[in-house]
Amino acid sequence: MEEPTYDPTSPFPSLEVLYKYKLLNTPDKTILGMKVTFPPGAATPPHTHHGAFVAVHVLTGAVLNKMNDDPMTIKKAGDSFYEAPGCRHRISDNASKTEEASIIATLILDTEKMDAIIEKEGAAGLVDIDEEYR
């Protein structure tokens, strides 16, 4: 499959915070879990996550995934992947134009930083969209 180019008219995925806990055995870190639902044809512009470690599990459907300059992959229900701190998520799209896809994303980030972002921008602020796509 050819790598898609981000289309700003594509629907943006919806985000639902499932949990947020301070990690008591890891000072100054918080873990947050979100369900991300991609409507058919949805895409996220290239982005990072403010230095967070991100682990992802695909619940339903399939998503196109490209990290940094690695080759694009297709992750299907049951698959998982992670984003290292500082990773640039270049492609994060629903692989289908007709079916919904959903993932669980778990982020670990400095507590102060996460709290400041969420207070100012909500959970969507944890998706730091590249400047040229804002």
C-alpha positions as CSV (number, residue, x, y, z in Angstrom):
1,M,0.0,0.0,0.0
2,E,1.3,3.5,-0.9
3,E,1.8,5.9,2.0
4,P,-1.0,8.5,2.1
5,T,-0.4,12.2,2.3
6,Y,-2.2,13.9,5.2
7,D,-5.6,15.4,4.0
8,P,-6.7,18.2,6.3
9,T,-10.4,17.6,5.3
10,S,-10.2,14.1,6.9
11,P,-12.1,13.7,10.1
12,F,-10.0,13.9,13.3
13,P,-10.3,10.9,15.7
14,S,-12.2,11.3,18.9
15,L,-10.4,11.0,22.3
16,E,-11.8,9.6,25.5
17,V,-9.7,9.6,28.7
18,L,-10.2,6.2,30.4
19,Y,-7.9,6.7,33.3
20,K,-5.1,8.9,34.7
21,Y,-3.0,7.9,37.7
22,K,0.2,9.2,39.3
23,L,2.8,6.4,39.3
24,L,3.7,6.1,42.9
25,N,6.8,4.0,42.3
26,T,8.1,6.3,39.6
27,P,8.4,9.8,41.1
28,D,7.0,12.7,39.0
29,K,5.4,10.4,36.3
30,T,1.7,10.0,35.4
31,I,0.1,7.3,33.3
32,L,-2.9,8.1,31.2
33,G,-5.1,5.8,29.0
34,M,-7.2,7.0,26.2
35,K,-9.5,5.3,23.7
36,V,-9.0,6.8,20.3
37,T,-11.8,6.2,17.8
38,F,-11.1,6.8,14.1
39,P,-14.2,7.3,12.0
40,P,-14.0,5.9,8.4
41,G,-11.3,7.9,6.6
42,A,-10.1,9.7,9.7
43,A,-6.4,10.8,10.0
44,T,-4.2,12.6,12.4
45,P,-1.6,15.1,11.1
46,P,2.0,14.4,11.8
47,H,2.6,14.8,15.6
48,T,4.6,14.0,18.7
49,H,3.4,13.5,22.3
50,H,5.5,16.0,24.3
51,G,8.2,13.4,25.1
52,A,5.8,10.8,26.4
53,F,6.3,7.1,26.1
54,V,3.2,5.8,24.3
55,A,2.0,2.1,24.1
56,V,-0.9,1.4,21.7
57,H,-3.2,-1.6,21.3
58,V,-5.5,-1.8,18.3
59,L,-9.0,-2.7,19.5
60,T,-11.0,-2.7,16.2
61,G,-10.4,-2.2,12.5
62,A,-6.9,-1.4,11.2
63,V,-4.7,1.7,11.3
64,L,-1.9,2.9,9.1
65,N,1.2,3.7,11.2
66,K,4.5,5.4,10.4
67,M,7.1,6.4,13.0
68,N,9.9,8.8,12.1
69,D,11.4,7.5,8.8
70,D,10.5,3.8,9.3
71,P,8.3,2.1,6.7
72,M,4.6,2.5,7.1
73,T,2.8,-0.5,8.6
74,I,-0.8,-1.6,8.9
75,K,-1.8,-2.6,12.5
76,K,-4.9,-4.7,12.8
77,A,-7.2,-5.5,15.8
78,G,-5.1,-7.3,18.4
79,D,-1.8,-5.7,17.3
80,S,0.2,-3.4,19.4
81,F,3.1,-0.9,19.0
82,Y,4.9,1.8,21.0
83,E,6.3,5.3,20.4
84,A,9.5,6.1,22.1
85,P,9.8,9.6,23.7
86,G,10.5,12.1,21.0
87,C,9.2,9.9,18.2
88,R,7.5,11.7,15.4
89,H,4.2,9.9,14.4
90,R,4.2,10.8,10.7
91,I,1.1,8.7,9.7
92,S,-1.8,7.8,12.0
93,D,-4.8,7.0,9.8
94,N,-7.8,4.7,9.7
95,A,-6.9,2.1,7.0
96,S,-10.6,2.0,5.9
97,K,-12.8,4.5,4.2
98,T,-15.9,2.6,5.3
99,E,-15.2,1.0,8.8
100,E,-14.4,2.6,12.1
101,A,-11.1,1.7,13.9
102,S,-10.2,2.2,17.6
103,I,-7.1,2.0,19.7
104,I,-6.2,2.2,23.4
105,A,-3.2,4.6,23.8
106,T,-1.3,4.6,27.1
107,L,0.9,7.6,27.7
108,I,3.6,8.0,30.5
109,L,4.8,11.6,30.9
110,D,6.1,13.9,33.6
111,T,3.2,14.7,35.9
112,E,3.6,18.5,35.9
113,K,3.9,18.6,32.1
114,M,0.8,16.3,31.6
115,D,-1.3,18.2,34.1
116,A,-0.4,21.6,32.5
117,I,-1.2,20.4,29.0
118,I,-4.6,18.8,30.1
119,E,-5.6,21.9,32.1
120,K,-4.8,24.2,29.2
121,E,-5.9,22.1,26.2
122,G,-7.7,19.0,27.4
123,A,-6.5,15.5,26.4
124,A,-6.2,16.6,22.7
125,G,-3.3,18.8,23.8
126,L,-1.3,15.6,24.3
127,V,-1.2,15.3,20.5
128,D,1.3,18.0,19.6
129,I,0.6,18.5,15.9
130,D,3.5,19.6,13.8
131,E,3.5,23.4,13.2
132,E,2.9,23.3,9.5
133,Y,-0.4,21.3,10.0
134,R,-2.0,23.5,12.8
